Amino acid sequence: MTGTVLIIDAMSNRRIHIRARLDTTAYEVDMASTQAEGLALIRKEAPDVLIVADDLPGLRLRKFCKLMRSQPQTQLTTIVVAVQRENQAARVSALIDGAHDVIDTCADAADLKARLRKFMRTKNRAAASRSQTPHIQGMAEPLADFDRQANVTFVTTPASDHCSTFKYDLPVKLGFKIFNQTPEDVRRTPHEGTDVFVLIEDNTEDETRDVLATLKSHPASCDSRVLFVTDVAGRNASPLDLGADDQVSLDVTPDELALRITRLTRLKCASETARKNASELGELAYRDALTGLSNRRALDDYCRRTDRLRAEYPRRLALLIADIDHFKAINDNHGHAAGDAILAQIAKTMQSKLRAGDFIARYGGEEFLIVVPDVAAKEACTIANRLRDAVARSAISLEDHTHVRATISIGVAIAAKCEQTTMHTLRRTADRALYDAKKNGRNRVELSGIYTPHGHAICQAGTGS
């Protein structure tokens, strides 16, 4: 079984009718004749999809939907209300009260199955991402909770009368910004910034479903939502299976159409917010909170990627390790808050002196690792001394209104283009050069790999400290 469905309807013939139109080989279907019986089944095992009749005795849909949203076990249950096709007001009320979707009590089998497949896909995606971001059901909140203007593009042939009818009958108070495109326009360039594309398929000759495929794959529209309006039957695949986010018939009322557009806009905004939050969380995971530089996790990932790239595309590389001189004495004399301020300021100073393609990370407590691609030893030493000099010349203001001039020592390691030296080896080599810089007086740069009778060659000595 791929999912569970519960049907609650007081009329047995309607329950059986809906059940007969479901693929019972794919879904386990339970039925209940009263709200109390249905709630008892839900408490026993929450269904993936709940189909409830709008005229169920005692049903107060808004309260019922709120109850379902408040329970952890039913937060991902899709609530569908079955309404008599001619009762357009009930359809709109059901969506306003919190239903995810509305179907006809005499639902078409192909349409119902396609909607269930869509519900299951949405539910599975939500369940997979629930631990990362709060789950927001796109069709589950009252209209009044959302007032963002929707950018809506209607896509239809010039000969169609439906576009103008829908466009001019939409409620003015919602303030939609309306655009129009033909299928040919969409294939060339979908209107950028559209929240919801409304595709109107009003005959069997147009290519609206091809346009749907274009919208879902084009970079300007792949994040937009698509509302498919059609009465065309007999196709092999439902628009919902082809990527549409919602589907209604051509006799949809303007109020229902507007409500669905608004809900799809909310869904798009929620998705954008979730992506932004995930991106920010990911950024925080790779960012050192104190200095704003890449942290050790980001550094390790960078080194692994660099090793893979250099194995395939050899290039010269310099790796620098910088360490703040006498940092323990700074902490002892001025306090740890001052030490933090000095760390942050030195990080900012060094970052400002690097190129856009260079990499800098906080390597340890008061150590920084810098990677400078495509430079030879002389250039690397020049860059290292530029960093050392910039730090030495910067007076750092502390909270007690005193000023501290800190210095750094830097060890430099070089990998020639033809060398398959790993980043791990370069780090060890640069660390040894840093040790010599400390031993030989601090506030200086030393290059590893070029030897003199006394050890590592000095790129350029600073004014020892």
N, C-alpha and C positions, 0 to 999 in steps of 0.2 A: 504494500500500500504506500502511496506517495502523500496521503493527507487524509484528514478527517473532516467530515461535514455534518453539521447538526441542523435539521429543519424543524422549526417550531411554527405550527399552524393549527388552528382549531378545526379547520375543514380537512377531513381525511382525503378527499379527492384531490385537493391541491397539493397536499404533502406527497401523495403518491405520484402525481403528475410531475412534480419537480424532481423527485427521486428517480423516476424513470428516464429523465433526460440527463442524468449524471452518469459518468463512466464509473460504474460501481466496481470495476476491476482495478481502477486506479485510486478510488476513494472509499473509505469506510464511512457509510452514511447511517446516522441515527435519526430518529424522528420523535417529536414530542407534540402533544396536543394542547398543552397549557404552559404558561410562563413558569409556573412552579415546577412542573415536570422537567422543563428545559433547563432551568437553573440547577436542579438536582443532578442532571447529566453533566452539566458544565463543571460543577464542583467535583464530580468524580473524575472527569478528564476533559480538559479544555480543548475544544475543537479548533482546527485551523481556520475554518470558515463557518460562520453562523448565518443561516438564512431564516429570517423571521417575518411573518406576515404583518403588514402595517395595521390590520384590523384585529390583531390578536386581543381577546378580551383582557382588560386590565393593564394593557401595555402603555407605559409612558416612556416613549422612545428616548427622549433626552436623558431622563434619569437612568434608563437601562444602559445606554451607551456610556454614561459617566461611570456607572458601576463597573462595567467591563474594563474601562480604561484604568480604573483604580486598583484592580486586582493584578498582581504580578503574573499569575498564570494565564490571564486572558488579555494582557496588554498587546499581544501580537495577533489576536484573533481578528479576522476580517468580518465586519458586520455588514450584511447585505439585507436590504428590506425588499420584500416582494409586494408589489403594488399593482392594482388593476391598471391596465394600460391607459385607459381613458382618464384616470384620476391624476391629472397633471399636478394639481396643487399638493397632493399627498407625496408625490415624488420629490418636489422641491422641499417640502417640510421635513421629509426623512433625511435628506442631505444636510439641511440646516441643523437638525437635531443630533447629528454625529455619525450617521451611517457612512460607511466607506463607499457604498454603491447602491444602486436601485435596479431591480430587475422586474420584468413583467411576471405576474402570477402564472401566465401561460407562456413561459419563456421558451424561446427557440432553443433546441438542443445544442446546435453548433455554437450559438452565441454563448450559452450558459457554460459549456465546457471550456470555451476560450477564456471567458472571464475567470473561471476557477483556476485555469493554468496561470493566468496573470496574477491572481491573488497569491497563489503558492510561490511563484517566483519572488514576488515582493516580500512575502513573509520570510522566505529563506534568506534573502539578502539582509533583511532587517535583523534576523536572528544571528547571522554571521558577524554583523558589525555592531551588535548591541553593546558589547563590552568596551568598544572604543568610543562611541558617540551615543548620545540620547536618541531613542527611537521616536520619530515623528511621523504619524500617519497622515498622509496628504489629504485624505477625505474625511477626517475625523473631528475637526474642530468647527465650532460655529463660525459663520461668515463674519460676524462682528469682531472677532478676535484678530482680524487681519485686514489692513487697510492700504497695503502697498499697491501702487498703480501697476496694472499688468500691461505689458507690451504684447499685443496680439496681432498675428499676421494670418489673414484668411487666404487660403490657397484654393482657387477654383478657376474653371475656364471662363473666358469673357462672356460666353452665352448663358451662363448659369444665373438664375434669378435668386438663388438661395443666399448668396453672399450678401447682397444688398439688404435682403429681408432680415437676416440675422444681425447684420451690422447696425442697421438703423433701429431695430427693436430692442437692442440690449439696454438694460437700465442705465440711464445717464449718470446716476449718483455714484456708480462704481468707478467712473472716470477712466475707462480703458483707453489706451492709446492704440488706435487701429491702423493697420497697414494692409495692403492688398498685394498679392503676387499671383502670377499665373504659374502653372506647372513648369513652363519653359524658363521663367525667371528663377524659380527655385533651383532648377537643375544647374543653372549658371552660377548663381550666388544667392543662397538663402539670406533673408533679411537678418543682419547681425543684431544682436541685442534682444531678439524676440524671446519672450517667456513661454508663450504658447502658440504653436502653429495649429490652426483649425483647418483640417483638410476636408473638403466637401466633395464627396463622390456621389454624383446624381445620375450617372448613367453607366452602362457597361462598357462604353468605348474609351472612356478617359484612362489616363495612366496614373491615377492618384496613388495607387499602392507602390508604383515605382518611385514616385515623389517621396513617399514615406521612407523608403530605403535610402534615398539621397539625404534626407534630413538627418537620419540616425547616423550617417557616416561622415557628413561634412563637418569640418572643424568649427564652422560658424554656427552650427545648429545642433550638434550632437548632444549638448547639455540642455537644450530646450525640451519642453514637453509637447506632445502631439495629441490633439483631440481629433479623432476620426469620426466624421459624420457621414453615415451611409445607410441606405436601405437595400443595397445591392446584395443579393444572395447567390448561393451556388458557387462561390469561389473555393478554391482548395484550402486556402489558409485565411484565418481571421486576421484583420488588422492588428488585433491585440497580440497575436503570435508573431507578427512581422515587426513589432516594436512600438506600436501605438500605446500611449499611456492611458487612454480612455477612449470609449466608443459610445456613440449615441445614434439614434435614428434621425431621419430628416424631419420628423414631426416634433422634435424636441422644442420645448417652449423657450422663449428668450431668457426667462428667469432661471430655468434649469441650466441652460447653456452658460449663462453668466456665472452661475454658482460653480459649475465644473471648471470653467476657465480660472476662476479665482482660486479654487482648491489646487489646481495644477500649478498655478503660479507659486502658491505656498510651498508645494512639494519641491519645486525647483529651487526656491530660496533656502529651504531646509537642507537640500542636498549641497548647495553652495556653502552654507554655513558649516555643515559637517566636514566638507573637504578642507575648508579654511582652518577649522579647529584641529583637524588631523594633521594638517601641514604645520601649524604652529606647535602642536605637541611634538611632532617629529623634529622640528627645529630646536625645541627646548632640550630634547634628548641628546642632541649633538652640539649643544652650545654650553660653554662654561658660564655659569651665572655671574661670577664676579667680574671677569674681564670682557665678556661678550665674544671671546674668541672660540674657535672650535675646541671641543674638549678631547679627552683621550679616546673616547669611542670613535669620534669623527676622524681623529688622527689615524687610528688603526685601520679604519675603512679606507681612508685616503692612501695609506701605504700599500694596502693590498691591491687597490685599483692601479696604483702607479707601477707596481711590480708586473702586473699583467700587461699593462700597456707598453712598458719598456721592453718586455720580452718580444712583443710583436712589432713595435715601432721604436727602435732604439733612439735615445736622445740623451744629450748631456744633462747633468743634474747636479745641483749643489744642495747639501743639507747642512743647516746651521742649528746649533743648540746654544741658546743664550741663557745665562744665569745671572740673577741680581747679586751683586757683590755685597757681602756682609749683611745679608738680609736678616739673620738672627739678631744682630746688634740693633738693626732698625726697629724690629719688633720689641726688643728689650727696652730701648731708650724712648720710643714714642708710642708703644702700644700696638695691639694687633689691628685695631681699626685703622691706624695710620699705615700699617703694613699693607692692609687691603687696598687703601687708597693709592698707595705707591704702585702696587701690582697693576691695578686698573689703568693708571696713568701711563705706565711704561708700555703696557699692551697697546694702548691707543696710539702712543707715539710711534712705536715700531710699525704698527699696521699702516699708519699714514705714510710711511716711507717705502712701502712695498708696491710692486706693480699689481695690476688687476689679476694677472694669472698666477701670482705667487700664493703660497699657502702658509698660514701661521696658526699655531695651536698652543694652548697651554699644555705643557708636557708633564709638569709635576708641580710641586708647591710653588717655587719661584723660578721655574725653568720654562722656556719657550722653545718650540721647535719650528723652524722655518724651512720651507722647501722652495728653491728658486730654480725653475727649469731653464734649459737652454743657455747656460752660462759656463764659461771656463773658470779656471782657478783665479785668475787675476780679477775678472769681473765679480766673482763671488766675494773675494776679499774686499773689493771696493764697496759692495752692497753691505757687507757685514760691518765695515768701519763707518758707513753712513748711519747705520742703526745705532752703533755704539756711541758715535759722536752726538746724535740727536738726543739720546737718553741722557748723556752726561751734561748737555747744555740746558736741559729742561729742569727748572726749579719747580718742585711739587709743593703746592700749598696744602697745609694740614688744617684740621678743624681748630687747633689752638693758635692759628695765625702764624705759625712758624713755617719755614720753608726747608725742604730737604732736597739735596742733589744726590740722587742715587746713580750708580754706574752699573754696567753689565760687562761680563766677559763672554766671549763667543768662540766656540770651536766650529771649524768648518771642515766638511768632508766633500770630496768631489768624485763623481762617477763620470768617466768619459763615455762618449757615445757608443763605443765598441765594447764597453764593459757590461757584463750582466750582473753587476753588483746589486744585491737586494737592499731594500730600504732598512731592513734589520741590521745588516752589516754596516751601512752608512751611519746609522744611529750610533752604533758602538764606536765607530771610528771618530765621529764628531765628538762623542762624549770624552774620548781620550784626549782629543785636542783641547776641549774645554778644560779638562783637568790640568793640562800644561799651562793654559792661559791663567788659571787661578794660581798655580804654583809659581809662575814667573812674574807675578805682580798685580794681576787683576786689571780691569778696565782696558782690556786688550783683546785682539783677535789673533787666533793661531790656526794655521792650516795644516791639516793632516795629509800625509801622503807624499809630501816633498821633504826629504830629510836633509839635515845638516849634521855636522859632527857632534852637535850638542842636542840633537833631537829634532822636534818639529820646527819647520821654518815659520818665522813670524811674518804674517801678512803685513801688518803695520801695528806697531805698539802704541798703546794709548799712554796716558800720563799716570801710570800705576796708582792704585789707591789702596 
